[in-house]
Structures are given as structure tokens and as C-alpha cells.
Amino acid sequence: MASRNQNNPPLNKNRAIDDAPSDKRRKVGTGRIMASTTSSRGRRALAPVTTNQREAAAAPSEAQVPEDENIEFTTEEVDALLNEKFKGGKFDSKAKQVWIADYLKRLKICIKWYKKSLENLATEQDNLRNMLDSSDRKCVEAEAAMKKKEEELNTTICKLEANISSLKASLADEESQKLDALDCHKREKEARLVSEKNQDSLREELQRVENEALSYKEKVKTHEDMYKRLQEYNTSLQQYNTKLQNDLKSATDSNIQVEREKAVILENHSTLRGHYNMLQTEFTSAKDSRDEAFKQREAAVKEVGILRGELQQVREDRERQLLLVQELTSELARFKENIGCTVAEVDKLSIKSSALEETCSSQRDQISVLQHQLAAANQKLKMADLSSSEIRTEYEDQKRIVTDLQDRLREAENQLLEGEKLRKKLHNTILELKGNIRVFCRVRPLLPDDGPGAEPTVSYPTSAELAGRGIDLIQSGQKYPFTFDKVFAHDASQQEVFMEISQLVQSALDGYKVCIFAYGQTGSGKTYTMMGRPEAPLQKGLIPRSLEQVFQTSQALAAQGWKYKMQASMLEIYNENIQDLLASKSNAGKEGGKQQHQYKISHDAEGNTTVADLTIVDVSTIGQVSNLLQKAAHSRSVGRTDMNEESSRSHFVFTLRIYGVNESTEQQVQGVLNLIDLAGSERLSRSGATGERLKETQAINKSLSSLSDVIFALAKKDDHVPFRNSKLTYLLQPCLGGDSKTLMFVNVSPDPSSIGESLCSLRFAARVNSCEIGIPRRQTVRPLDSRLSCG
């Protein structure tokens, strides 16, 4: 099982990729893939080789060939090596051991060659991806150039038309002037000759312009054809690109690194924001201090002016006093009797003058101090402005870095999503080429009804190769390993399960037949996986989620010219009888609550299955389908057993037939989506079924046994496959043995009491996973008639 995904085509390491055209390389690669698929299907034992020379040529031993030498194998040599058998005597153990050792050496060489081929395939994938990117860029540039050229041509045509109209107007003016100039025959004749010459030249110019316009139109048409061919080539490259596989580990690591850088930057950003707020506060306080200093300076200037006025007045008074003293001195002789009074007045005036001079000096000192304070405040303000600008610049830089990292994070997330989508598409393509039925395994969680202290009986490998694909069942201390396409643990959500099949549902809209069915014992969670609880958004199952995707995608494709018509039908197979779950009560005969109408199953040459007289309903919205599902749920047969409170007693089949028409390309496709919830297998000893329940259990086990017989016959490649042994297998014939994309969910219970049934279910699923069916084929057909095919 571990080698199912290793059926990629072996590639020659020395093939000249760069010398061959891209379309030829794509054809060669496709041819090799198909050759590898047809030659390496299944896990067959390889046929014996006839001669010793062919053995040596097919797989040289390690003793003969160095490990580092380039060894290439063909598909015939690989088949010969794998089909080789021991030709010696049955009891010749020594010769058999020698042959086995040599055979193992050659197998190791073949495996090393195959790993090297896978590495070459990865290199070629990268080269093709680069070629696709360059082709896309060239297409975009060519389209832009053609649009620009078309605009220039339209502008030139408009200018030429305006020139022609102006020339026509000038011609009319000349003719009118010629009629007005009859009195001057000679000048009229000369003007006529000149006019005729101009007219001829203008006609030639007009003809030349028209020819150029035609040639430009032809060039535009040629460019349009070239653009269509480029689009077709781009489409083919995109289709081929969907077959390549992308490694997402680097994107995940870069995403984690970006998250860490983002956290660090956000922390630095918060620190810088706090520092910026603090500096903003200091800047505001400094600005207030500067305003206060300006006010004090203005007040001091005013006070200095007042003091200077008073000082000037004092000086003038002093001068007047000095004059007065001189006058008094000159008159001292005359006023000797009053000399004492005059001296006292002079002393007083001197004291007053000294006091005024001291006041002026103190005012000067105060003004000088205020000027120094103002200069310091201005310097501090400049420093605050400079620091603020630096912080603002640093903040803008950090903001740009954060924005850049956020863009890189979004880009990484988009790349991660695109890589996951591409991985799913590549996985679908590989499985289509292999032609196998895909098998998913889902383990339900332990429930309270399973008993207190019950230990789960399943475990999951943690190796890189088996992570998400392997499951180990433990019975009586013995481990039974199994490997499937995908394994969902007990904690997997409904959304996670649906994401793995969303591309398969999309294939139904693309024109493929798709079948998804759930298998497992009673109580293992099949109905929860398929239907879930539609009233709870998080617990909706695959059927409602698939229908939501179908209708949402069909509405989105309407912008591309697609129109869809959809028809739904629902039936159950109860006691080997088909029951129409959508039939009206007035049209259904009743006996014991069950319809007695016999519905006939038929197949046509295209592999479509038709159930005659089945109720077909045209649907256009998810609400209509939800109502039909509720109606079918009420009509479906359920019952209580010892293993399940509400056990499904029938196989439920929901079919959605999709017909699409693209009006722009006239393309028509028809797809079919089958969603099936099988009844659970159970042992009579555990279910305790009696009476009607016993009859139901026997019918369920018989149909599931017929399904096992069909699977075993397909695995053995028998000429006869017993599809007609039951209504279930006959209805599923196109899905099991035709060209449908088929997926089986095997549901497993971890309850220790169900270990036997779980082991049987996993073994059956492993056998299903090894079956080969036809390669899925897209259906392009005529419009739908009134019938609905299930297959």
C-alpha cells in the first residue's frame, strides 16, 4: 500500500529539456505517464524472465555496477524484474538463497533509479512551472501591446477620417469659388487645373489611407487570432500544470518565520508608540514654556521701556538740577545765608540719582537673564522639534516595515492555500491515471455508550511517510497496520473531511461522474459523515456541504457564460427492493408502510444508469434540495437495534444530475454526483435482531456480501464480475467498474467490543483500494431529457 503513490513515470535524466519545444515536452511527458500507468497498475507479482542474459540486462547487480553510475530502466525491464521467479528446484534452498540475495540487490538498484527519476521529475516540474510563469507574462505583455496598438490604430483612423472630411470641405469651397470666379476665365481655368490636381492627390491619399486602414484591420484580426492561440496554449499549459506536485514545507516555514517577525515588530511598534507619546508630552510642555517665556520677555521689554523713560526723565531732571546748582553756586555769594539748605538739597538729589542708576543697572541684569532664558528655551524647542521629526521618521519606517511584513504574510498565506489546492488537484490527477478507487478512513470518537474506561483500539503512525495516511488496529496485543489515501482521526471536524473531497465534488460540475459512499458497521458514524446534523452549521455532513458548493460554484461560473440545469432523485434499497423517497403518497401503493412499485434498473452504452419511473425533481437552489433531503429523511427506513438507537435499515442513494452549457464557447457537459449512505453491517449475535429486524439484517448483509464479491472479482481481474447479484451492486456498476471518479469512506468504531467488525471493515477497504476501474471520462452530451441517470 505504501507504493501506491510511486507510479509516476520514470524520466531520463539526460533528456534535453531546454532544446525541445514546450508542447512537445508536454506530449512526451504525458505519453510516458500513460505508458507507466498501463504497465504498472496494481500490485501484481512480476512475470519471470526467460534467459540469464535478459536478467543481467534488466537489473545488473550491485557487485557489477557502482552505486554512483547512472542506470536507466524501461517499463519492460521493470516488469521483467518484478515478475522474475526462482527457476531452481523446489528444495534447493541454497540456490534459492543466492537467487534471493541477487534479486534483492537488483531491486535496490531499481529503487535507487526510481528515486533518482522522481528527483528528475521534481526538477522538470520546476522548469515547467518557470516556463508557465514566463508564458503567462508574455501573454499579458502581448495582450497589453495589442490593446495599445489597437488604440493607436483607432486614433490614426479617427485622424484620417477627420482629414478626409476636412479635405472634402476644402474641395467644396474650391468648387464654390470656381463658380464665383466665372468673370475671370483664365484664373478659373488655372484654379480648376490646380483643384483637379489636388483632388487627384487627395483621392490617392484617401485610397492609400483606406488601404492602410484595411491592412491595419487585417493586422488587428491577425493579432486577435494570435491572442486566441496564446490563450489556448496558456490553457493547455495550465491543464498540464495541474498534473505537477508542489512542496509546501518551505512556505509553511516562511509563514511561521513571518509570524515571529510580525510579533517582534508589533512589540517594537508598541514600545515606539509609548516613547513617541512621551516625547509628544515633553514637546507640548516645552512649547508651553516657550510661550510663557515669550510673554515674560514682552513684559520685561515693556518694563525696560518704562524704566528707560523714567531714567531719561531722571537724567533730564539731573541736568536741570545741575544747571540749578551752577546757578546757585554763581549766586552763592549772594546767598551765603542759605548755603546750608542748598547743600542739603544737593545731597538729596545726588542720593536720588545714585538710586535711579542702581535701579537701571538691576533692570539691565534682569533683561540679560531673560534673554539667556529665551535663547535656552528656543534651543530646547529646536531639539524637541528635531527629536520629534526623528521619531516620526522612525515611526513611519517601522510602519512601512510592518505593512511590508503584513503583505508578505498575506502573500505567504495565499501561496499556502494555492499550494494546498494544487496538491489536491495533483493527487486527484495521479489517482485518475492509476484508475483506483480512492479510500478514506474515518474513526469516530469514543461515546459514553461504549462503556466507562474503554480504551481505543486504534493508533496512528507518526512517520513522515504515513502521517495522515496510516492507521494501526490493535487486537489482543497484535498490531494490524493499514494505509489509505487519507485517514481522519476521531477529532477531525466535518469541515476538514469535506475539504479533502471538495475537488471531487467540483469534478461533477466539470462533466464527470462522481460517486462517494460510506461503508462500515452499524454505529460507526456513516450517516453522521454523509448527512451530519444539517440544522447545526458546524456539524453538516458531506451531502449538504457538497450541494452548497455545487450551487455556489455554478452561480460563480455564470459570469463566464455557464448555465446549469440540475435534477435530483433519492431512493433507498430496502430488503432488495428500490423505494422512491420522493414519491407522493397518492401515487405510492402501500403495504406495511413500504411501496410495492417495481423499479427497473437499466444501463446504456455510455455507462449511464437509469431507474425507470423514479421521481425526478428540477432544483435550482440549495433550499429546494434541503427540503427534499428532509422529506427523504422522514421516508427512510430506520430502526432500533442493540448496537444503535437509530440504525439505518436501507441503503440511501442521492443523485444529482448536472447539465451545463457555455453560450460563449458552445460547450456542453453532463456530470453526475452520487452520494450514498450504505446500511451498516452487523452480526446477528450482537444486534439482537428478530422478526422484521432479522429480515432487514439478512438483506443488508447479503447486499454487502455481494459488494465484497464484486470487489474481490475486480481485484482478481476476473472475466465475470457478479454485479447482478444484488440491486446495490447493479446500481453501482458504473461507479465500481466504469469510468467514474469513486471515493469510499470506511467508518471505524474505536470501541474494543467492535474490534472484529473494525478489522473486517479495514481489510475490505484495503481490498477496495487495490481495485482498478476505468479512467474517468468527461461527458459532453446533448441537453437533458426527462430521465435522470444514477450512474
Secondary structure, 3 states (H helix, E strand, C coil): CCCHHHCCCCCCCCCCCCCCCHHHHHHHHHHHHHHHHHHCCCCCCCCCCCCHHHHHHHCCCCCCCCCCCCCCCCHHHHHHHHHCCCCCCCCCHHHHHHHHHHHHHHHHHHHHHHHHHHHHHHHHHHHHHHHHHHHHHHHHHHHHHHHHHHHHHHHHHHHHHHHHHHHHHHHHHHHHHHHHCCCCHHHHHHHHHHHHHHHHHHHHHHHHHHHHHHHHHHHHHHHHHHHHHHHHHHHHHHHHHCCCCCCCHHHHHHHHHHHHHHHHHHHHHHHHHHHHHHHHHHHHHHHHHHHHHHHHHHHHHHHHHHHHHHHHHHHHHHHHHHHHHHHHHHCCCCCHHHHHHHHHHHHHHHHHHHHHHHHHHHHHHHHHHHHHHHHHHHHHHHHHHHHHHHHHHHHHHHHHHHHHHHHHHHHHHHHHHHHHHHHHHHHHHHHHHHCECEEEEEECCCCHHHCCCCCCCEECCCCCCCCCCEEEEEECCEEEEEECCEEECCCCCHHHHHHHHHHHHHHHHCCCEEEEEEEEECCCCHHHHHCECCCCHHHECHHHHHHHHHHHHHHHHHHHCEEEEEEEEEEEEECCEEEECCCCCCCCCEECCEECCCCCEEECCCCCEEECCCCCEEECCHHHHHHHHHHHHHHCCEECCCCCCCEECCEEEEEEEEEEEECCCCEEEEEEEEEEECCCECCHHHHCCCCHHHHHHHHHHHHHHHHHHHHHHHHHCCCCCCHHHCHHHHHCHHHHHCCCEEEEEEEECCCHHHHHHHHHHHHHHHHHHCCECCCCCCCCCCCCCCCCECC
